[in-house]
């Protein structure tokens, strides 16, 4: 086993943010490796992305199971692969204390809005419908609420007059593909911590916790 920080990634869909993490982890000298990818959706293309990269890909179905039972199966699989941190890359399930206690302050999530505004599903759609002029994406640590955990980093994009919901969504997604790997690396390097409910980062020289997108 290498001395790189071992991540598990949970996905439910196509896994474009997963691909961004895979690509980052395969660069020379990167401090993280993805030890396993798990999906609750057997048809999720994220599992195929993992297989193509030579990463173990595991389907664990949730239907007909109590939430805590399903979460314990996730935990058992992650632990079996030596996982230290978990990244949620479009994982469409609310995690229970069973899971969160096993990886306390070691679960990162990417959300397509500037939290605490527009939590929950379809953050881009909510922002577009509200008529905000700036929106973006947030990487946060996961707690028992819905997108309420300590914010680690954010990125913003202007909402252009010509934007549609679809074009805005794509521009936010491009920003996510920069923001999530950045925090992924910080976590692997041991730079992310939580004090009194607030996340802090021992920032590398020349980096900041905020990005501007196009």
GUGU-137135 format. One record per residue (C-alpha): residue number from 1; x, y, z. Coordinates in nm, 3 decimals. Example, Ala and Ser with C-alpha at 12.3 -4.5 7.8 and 13.67 -1.06 7.14 Angstrom:
2
<node 1 <1.230 -0.450 0.780>>
<node 2 <1.367 -0.106 0.714>>
***
This chain:
214
<node 1 <0.000 0.000 0.000>>
<node 2 <0.134 0.344 -0.094>>
<node 3 <0.173 0.636 0.145>>
<node 4 <-0.077 0.845 -0.054>>
<node 5 <-0.406 0.937 0.115>>
<node 6 <-0.670 0.685 0.013>>
<node 7 <-1.007 0.821 -0.098>>
<node 8 <-1.335 0.652 -0.168>>
<node 9 <-1.570 0.826 -0.410>>
<node 10 <-1.948 0.782 -0.405>>
<node 11 <-2.145 0.850 -0.723>>
<node 12 <-2.499 0.805 -0.849>>
<node 13 <-2.474 0.926 -1.208>>
<node 14 <-2.239 1.005 -1.495>>
<node 15 <-1.950 1.101 -1.273>>
<node 16 <-1.791 1.401 -1.445>>
<node 17 <-1.663 1.528 -1.111>>
<node 18 <-1.534 1.178 -1.042>>
<node 19 <-1.342 1.198 -1.370>>
<node 20 <-1.189 1.529 -1.261>>
<node 21 <-1.069 1.362 -0.940>>
<node 22 <-0.937 1.058 -1.128>>
<node 23 <-0.746 1.280 -1.369>>
<node 24 <-0.599 1.482 -1.083>>
<node 25 <-0.498 1.173 -0.884>>
<node 26 <-0.305 1.037 -1.181>>
<node 27 <-0.075 1.337 -1.216>>
<node 28 <0.285 1.293 -1.102>>
<node 29 <0.335 1.335 -0.729>>
<node 30 <-0.034 1.375 -0.644>>
<node 31 <-0.094 1.306 -0.272>>
<node 32 <-0.424 1.117 -0.317>>
<node 33 <-0.526 0.792 -0.473>>
<node 34 <-0.878 0.672 -0.533>>
<node 35 <-0.903 0.331 -0.370>>
<node 36 <-1.263 0.249 -0.464>>
<node 37 <-1.567 0.400 -0.635>>
<node 38 <-1.911 0.301 -0.507>>
<node 39 <-2.253 0.369 -0.656>>
<node 40 <-2.606 0.297 -0.542>>
<node 41 <-2.702 0.292 -0.912>>
<node 42 <-2.584 -0.013 -1.101>>
<node 43 <-2.616 0.175 -1.433>>
<node 44 <-2.417 0.481 -1.322>>
<node 45 <-2.153 0.567 -1.580>>
<node 46 <-1.929 0.668 -1.292>>
<node 47 <-1.867 0.297 -1.231>>
<node 48 <-1.748 0.258 -1.589>>
<node 49 <-1.517 0.558 -1.549>>
<node 50 <-1.362 0.384 -1.249>>
<node 51 <-1.318 0.056 -1.435>>
<node 52 <-1.154 0.234 -1.728>>
<node 53 <-0.906 0.387 -1.483>>
<node 54 <-0.833 0.054 -1.315>>
<node 55 <-1.008 0.152 -0.992>>
<node 56 <-1.230 -0.099 -0.809>>
<node 57 <-1.594 -0.020 -0.889>>
<node 58 <-1.863 -0.147 -0.653>>
<node 59 <-2.241 -0.135 -0.677>>
<node 60 <-2.431 -0.135 -0.347>>
<node 61 <-2.805 -0.107 -0.394>>
<node 62 <-3.015 0.087 -0.145>>
<node 63 <-3.367 -0.021 -0.239>>
<node 64 <-3.555 -0.209 0.028>>
<node 65 <-3.294 -0.135 0.294>>
<node 66 <-3.307 0.085 0.600>>
<node 67 <-3.080 0.387 0.559>>
<node 68 <-2.851 0.285 0.842>>
<node 69 <-2.812 -0.066 0.700>>
<node 70 <-2.720 0.071 0.358>>
<node 71 <-2.477 0.319 0.510>>
<node 72 <-2.308 0.046 0.713>>
<node 73 <-2.255 -0.149 0.393>>
<node 74 <-2.090 0.159 0.244>>
<node 75 <-1.869 0.200 0.549>>
<node 76 <-1.767 -0.166 0.550>>
<node 77 <-1.667 -0.150 0.184>>
<node 78 <-1.473 0.173 0.227>>
<node 79 <-1.290 0.041 0.532>>
<node 80 <-1.206 -0.281 0.348>>
<node 81 <-1.031 -0.068 0.085>>
<node 82 <-0.836 0.130 0.343>>
<node 83 <-1.019 0.455 0.275>>
<node 84 <-0.932 0.758 0.489>>
<node 85 <-1.138 1.029 0.315>>
<node 86 <-1.460 1.017 0.114>>
<node 87 <-1.566 1.240 -0.176>>
<node 88 <-1.929 1.267 -0.285>>
<node 89 <-1.935 1.328 -0.659>>
<node 90 <-2.304 1.347 -0.741>>
<node 91 <-2.413 1.095 -0.478>>
<node 92 <-2.789 1.132 -0.446>>
<node 93 <-2.840 0.994 -0.097>>
<node 94 <-2.856 1.161 0.244>>
<node 95 <-2.595 1.006 0.471>>
<node 96 <-2.690 0.897 0.822>>
<node 97 <-2.489 0.924 1.146>>
<node 98 <-2.386 0.562 1.085>>
<node 99 <-2.174 0.681 0.794>>
<node 100 <-2.076 1.025 0.919>>
<node 101 <-1.946 0.898 1.253>>
<node 102 <-1.715 0.657 1.069>>
<node 103 <-1.562 0.942 0.864>>
<node 104 <-1.610 1.239 1.093>>
<node 105 <-1.509 1.563 0.915>>
<node 106 <-1.355 1.352 0.638>>
<node 107 <-1.634 1.363 0.379>>
<node 108 <-1.626 1.633 0.110>>
<node 109 <-1.911 1.722 -0.122>>
<node 110 <-1.943 1.946 -0.427>>
<node 111 <-2.264 2.148 -0.454>>
<node 112 <-2.359 2.356 -0.761>>
<node 113 <-2.448 2.681 -0.581>>
<node 114 <-2.297 2.932 -0.342>>
<node 115 <-2.407 2.786 -0.011>>
<node 116 <-2.586 2.858 0.213>>
<node 117 <-2.804 2.977 -0.076>>
<node 118 <-2.990 2.716 -0.281>>
<node 119 <-2.918 2.392 -0.091>>
<node 120 <-3.066 2.059 -0.192>>
<node 121 <-3.126 1.937 -0.543>>
<node 122 <-3.099 2.146 -0.862>>
<node 123 <-2.900 2.433 -0.713>>
<node 124 <-2.831 2.575 -1.060>>
<node 125 <-3.201 2.574 -1.148>>
<node 126 <-3.289 2.742 -0.818>>
<node 127 <-3.031 3.015 -0.876>>
<node 128 <-3.142 3.077 -1.233>>
<node 129 <-3.508 3.096 -1.131>>
<node 130 <-3.426 3.339 -0.849>>
<node 131 <-3.258 3.576 -1.093>>
<node 132 <-2.929 3.609 -0.902>>
<node 133 <-2.646 3.776 -1.092>>
<node 134 <-2.368 3.565 -0.938>>
<node 135 <-2.380 3.197 -0.853>>
<node 136 <-2.128 2.915 -0.849>>
<node 137 <-2.021 2.605 -0.660>>
<node 138 <-1.922 2.510 -0.307>>
<node 139 <-1.706 2.233 -0.163>>
<node 140 <-1.802 2.161 0.194>>
<node 141 <-1.755 1.901 0.461>>
<node 142 <-2.064 1.689 0.511>>
<node 143 <-2.265 1.693 0.831>>
<node 144 <-2.610 1.559 0.919>>
<node 145 <-2.793 1.846 0.745>>
<node 146 <-2.862 1.903 0.376>>
<node 147 <-2.565 2.098 0.240>>
<node 148 <-2.509 2.262 0.579>>
<node 149 <-2.157 2.144 0.662>>
<node 150 <-1.848 2.367 0.700>>
<node 151 <-1.754 2.541 0.376>>
<node 152 <-1.401 2.466 0.254>>
<node 153 <-1.390 2.655 -0.077>>
<node 154 <-1.617 2.828 -0.325>>
<node 155 <-1.609 2.939 -0.686>>
<node 156 <-1.831 3.195 -0.857>>
<node 157 <-1.955 3.264 -1.208>>
<node 158 <-2.156 3.562 -1.330>>
<node 159 <-2.503 3.494 -1.464>>
<node 160 <-2.494 3.637 -1.815>>
<node 161 <-2.791 3.802 -1.985>>
<node 162 <-2.773 3.541 -2.261>>
<node 163 <-2.762 3.247 -2.021>>
<node 164 <-3.020 2.974 -2.020>>
<node 165 <-3.055 2.730 -1.737>>
<node 166 <-2.856 2.479 -1.944>>
<node 167 <-2.567 2.712 -2.035>>
<node 168 <-2.539 2.828 -1.675>>
<node 169 <-2.533 2.469 -1.556>>
<node 170 <-2.247 2.385 -1.793>>
<node 171 <-2.041 2.685 -1.685>>
<node 172 <-2.090 2.596 -1.319>>
<node 173 <-1.990 2.238 -1.396>>
<node 174 <-1.666 2.354 -1.560>>
<node 175 <-1.591 2.550 -1.243>>
<node 176 <-1.664 2.243 -1.028>>
<node 177 <-1.404 2.046 -1.223>>
<node 178 <-1.140 2.293 -1.102>>
<node 179 <-1.270 2.351 -0.750>>
<node 180 <-1.327 1.992 -0.640>>
<node 181 <-0.978 1.860 -0.733>>
<node 182 <-0.825 2.157 -0.550>>
<node 183 <-0.995 2.066 -0.222>>
<node 184 <-0.933 1.695 -0.291>>
<node 185 <-0.560 1.771 -0.293>>
<node 186 <-0.576 1.989 0.018>>
<node 187 <-0.756 1.714 0.210>>
<node 188 <-0.500 1.456 0.096>>
<node 189 <-0.220 1.684 0.214>>
<node 190 <-0.377 1.717 0.560>>
<node 191 <-0.447 2.088 0.516>>
<node 192 <-0.821 2.084 0.598>>
<node 193 <-0.943 2.104 0.958>>
<node 194 <-1.252 2.210 1.152>>
<node 195 <-1.262 2.429 1.462>>
<node 196 <-1.586 2.540 1.628>>
<node 197 <-1.787 2.433 1.326>>
<node 198 <-1.581 2.631 1.074>>
<node 199 <-1.346 2.478 0.820>>
<node 200 <-0.995 2.615 0.786>>
<node 201 <-0.724 2.540 0.532>>
<node 202 <-0.349 2.567 0.567>>
<node 203 <-0.322 2.719 0.222>>
<node 204 <-0.037 2.637 -0.014>>
<node 205 <0.157 2.944 -0.124>>
<node 206 <-0.021 3.131 -0.401>>
<node 207 <-0.358 2.956 -0.354>>
<node 208 <-0.685 3.079 -0.209>>
<node 209 <-1.020 2.934 -0.108>>
<node 210 <-1.206 3.109 -0.387>>
<node 211 <-1.206 3.078 -0.766>>
<node 212 <-1.363 3.291 -1.039>>
<node 213 <-1.510 3.112 -1.337>>
<node 214 <-1.595 3.247 -1.680>>
***
